[in-house]
Amino acid sequence: MTVPRWVPTAVTASRGLAGPVLLVLLPGLGWGWAAFWVFVFAMLTDLIDGALARAAGSDPALGALLDPLADKALVDCAWIALGLHGWAPWSIAGLHVVRDVAIGVGWWHWRRRGVLITSNRTGQVAVSYEGTAVAVLLFHGPWNGTDWPSVGIVLGATSLLLSSVSALLYGYDRWRARAVP
């Protein structure tokens, strides 16, 4: 099966464009269930766009740039929507957004100087916790006697903690690489 070269980019872009849709669905219309399913579907596209890109022979450099941008557009809009709707405390939602802006500015700064910053395993785990936290907070409903908003807040806080550990490990690795002749 031949995949047209534009398909992986369209799938990635759809994930990023789902973020503003969440801002309309949750705080704008109050449609929590719709927002939940849009988020889940958009996150699932993250599992297939890389495979589609390889099948289409797409430019990996373009994917390496667009994929994290789409992820951040989706997740940061979701945090803002959750904060505006009152389903996530701003202390958690705001810190996630500020963290992503700081990471983006740092990445751009170092990239201009020829330093490529990639995520480490701890950062990847943090992102997994973050995506799960957002999905749980968007779910927001009672099910099986569990207070899901509390679970989402704990997962979101864990994601922030893991992100901090990831940044410290990255800094330590950079320092150690410079210290070793």
C-alpha positions as CSV (number, residue, x, y, z in Angstrom):
1,M,0.0,0.0,0.0
2,T,1.4,3.4,-1.0
3,V,0.8,6.3,1.4
4,P,0.7,9.7,-0.2
5,R,3.4,12.0,1.2
6,W,0.9,14.5,2.6
7,V,-1.0,12.0,4.7
8,P,1.4,11.8,7.7
9,T,1.6,15.6,7.9
10,A,-2.2,15.9,7.7
11,V,-2.6,13.4,10.6
12,T,0.0,15.3,12.7
13,A,-1.7,18.6,11.9
14,S,-5.1,17.2,12.8
15,R,-3.7,16.4,16.3
16,G,-2.5,20.0,16.7
17,L,-5.8,21.4,15.4
18,A,-7.7,19.3,17.9
19,G,-6.3,21.5,20.7
20,P,-8.3,24.6,19.8
21,V,-11.4,22.4,19.3
22,L,-11.1,21.4,22.9
23,L,-11.2,25.1,23.9
24,V,-14.5,25.4,22.2
25,L,-16.0,22.1,23.4
26,L,-15.1,22.3,27.1
27,P,-15.2,25.9,28.3
28,G,-17.2,27.2,25.4
29,L,-20.0,24.7,25.1
30,G,-19.5,22.6,28.3
31,W,-19.4,19.4,26.2
32,G,-17.0,17.4,28.4
33,W,-17.7,14.0,26.8
34,A,-17.1,15.3,23.3
35,A,-13.9,17.0,24.5
36,F,-12.8,13.7,26.1
37,W,-13.3,11.7,22.8
38,V,-11.6,14.4,20.7
39,F,-8.6,14.3,23.0
40,V,-8.4,10.5,23.0
41,F,-8.8,10.3,19.2
42,A,-6.2,13.0,18.7
43,M,-3.7,11.2,21.0
44,L,-4.2,8.0,19.1
45,T,-3.1,9.7,15.9
46,D,0.3,10.1,17.7
47,L,0.6,6.3,17.4
48,I,0.2,6.2,13.7
49,D,1.7,9.3,12.1
50,G,5.3,8.0,12.5
51,A,4.4,4.7,10.8
52,L,2.6,6.6,8.0
53,A,5.6,8.9,7.6
54,R,7.9,6.0,7.1
55,A,5.5,4.3,4.7
56,A,5.2,7.5,2.7
57,G,9.0,8.2,2.7
58,S,8.3,11.6,4.3
59,D,11.1,13.9,5.5
60,P,12.0,12.8,9.0
61,A,13.3,16.3,9.9
62,L,9.9,17.7,9.2
63,G,8.2,15.1,11.4
64,A,10.7,15.7,14.2
65,L,9.6,19.4,14.1
66,L,5.9,19.0,13.6
67,D,5.2,16.1,15.9
68,P,6.2,17.8,19.2
69,L,4.5,21.0,18.1
70,A,1.2,19.2,17.4
71,D,1.5,17.4,20.8
72,K,2.1,20.6,22.7
73,A,-0.7,22.4,20.8
74,L,-3.1,19.6,21.8
75,V,-2.1,19.1,25.4
76,D,-1.6,22.8,26.2
77,C,-5.0,23.7,24.8
78,A,-6.4,20.9,26.8
79,W,-4.8,22.2,30.0
80,I,-6.1,25.7,29.3
81,A,-9.6,24.3,28.6
82,L,-9.5,22.3,31.8
83,G,-8.4,25.3,33.8
84,L,-11.0,27.6,32.2
85,H,-13.8,25.0,32.9
86,G,-12.7,24.5,36.4
87,W,-11.8,20.8,36.0
88,A,-8.1,21.3,36.7
89,P,-6.5,23.6,39.2
90,W,-4.5,26.4,37.6
91,S,-1.6,25.4,39.8
92,I,-1.3,22.2,37.7
93,A,-2.7,23.4,34.4
94,G,-0.7,26.6,34.3
95,L,2.6,24.9,35.3
96,H,2.2,22.5,32.5
97,V,1.7,25.3,30.0
98,V,4.5,27.4,31.4
99,R,6.8,24.3,31.4
100,D,6.0,23.7,27.7
101,V,6.6,27.3,26.7
102,A,10.0,27.2,28.6
103,I,11.0,24.0,26.9
104,G,10.0,25.4,23.5
105,V,12.0,28.6,24.0
106,G,15.0,26.6,25.3
107,W,14.8,24.1,22.4
108,W,14.6,27.0,19.9
109,H,17.5,28.8,21.6
110,W,19.8,25.8,21.6
111,R,18.8,24.6,18.2
112,R,19.9,28.0,16.7
113,R,23.3,27.3,18.2
114,G,23.5,23.9,16.7
115,V,22.7,21.9,19.8
116,L,20.0,19.3,19.4
117,I,18.0,18.6,22.5
118,T,16.2,15.3,22.6
119,S,14.0,13.9,25.3
120,N,15.3,11.3,27.8
121,R,13.4,8.3,29.1
122,T,12.2,10.2,32.2
123,G,10.8,13.0,30.0
124,Q,9.0,10.4,27.9
125,V,7.5,8.9,31.0
126,A,6.5,12.4,32.1
127,V,4.7,13.0,28.8
128,S,2.8,9.7,29.2
129,Y,1.7,10.7,32.7
130,E,0.6,14.1,31.3
131,G,-1.5,12.6,28.5
132,T,-3.1,10.2,30.9
133,A,-3.8,13.0,33.4
134,V,-5.5,15.1,30.7
135,A,-7.6,12.2,29.6
136,V,-8.7,11.4,33.1
137,L,-9.5,15.0,33.9
138,L,-11.5,15.3,30.7
139,F,-13.3,12.1,31.6
140,H,-14.3,13.8,34.9
141,G,-17.2,11.5,35.5
142,P,-17.9,9.2,38.4
143,W,-17.2,5.6,37.5
144,N,-16.6,2.6,39.6
145,G,-16.7,4.7,42.8
146,T,-13.5,6.5,42.0
147,D,-12.9,10.2,42.3
148,W,-11.4,10.6,38.8
149,P,-10.6,14.3,39.1
150,S,-8.4,13.6,42.1
151,V,-6.7,10.8,40.1
152,G,-6.1,13.2,37.2
153,I,-4.6,15.9,39.5
154,V,-2.2,13.3,41.1
155,L,-1.2,12.2,37.6
156,G,-0.7,15.8,36.5
157,A,1.4,16.6,39.5
158,T,3.5,13.4,39.0
159,S,4.1,14.5,35.4
160,L,5.4,17.8,36.6
161,L,7.7,16.1,39.1
162,L,9.0,13.7,36.4
163,S,9.6,16.7,34.1
164,S,11.7,18.4,36.7
165,V,13.7,15.2,37.3
166,S,14.1,14.9,33.5
167,A,15.5,18.4,33.2
168,L,17.9,17.8,36.1
169,L,19.1,14.6,34.5
170,Y,19.5,16.4,31.2
171,G,21.5,19.2,32.8
172,Y,23.7,16.7,34.7
173,D,24.4,14.7,31.5
174,R,25.4,17.9,29.7
175,W,27.6,18.9,32.6
176,R,29.2,15.5,32.8
177,A,29.8,15.4,29.0
178,R,31.7,18.7,29.2
179,A,33.7,17.7,32.3
180,V,35.0,14.5,30.7
181,P,38.0,15.2,28.4
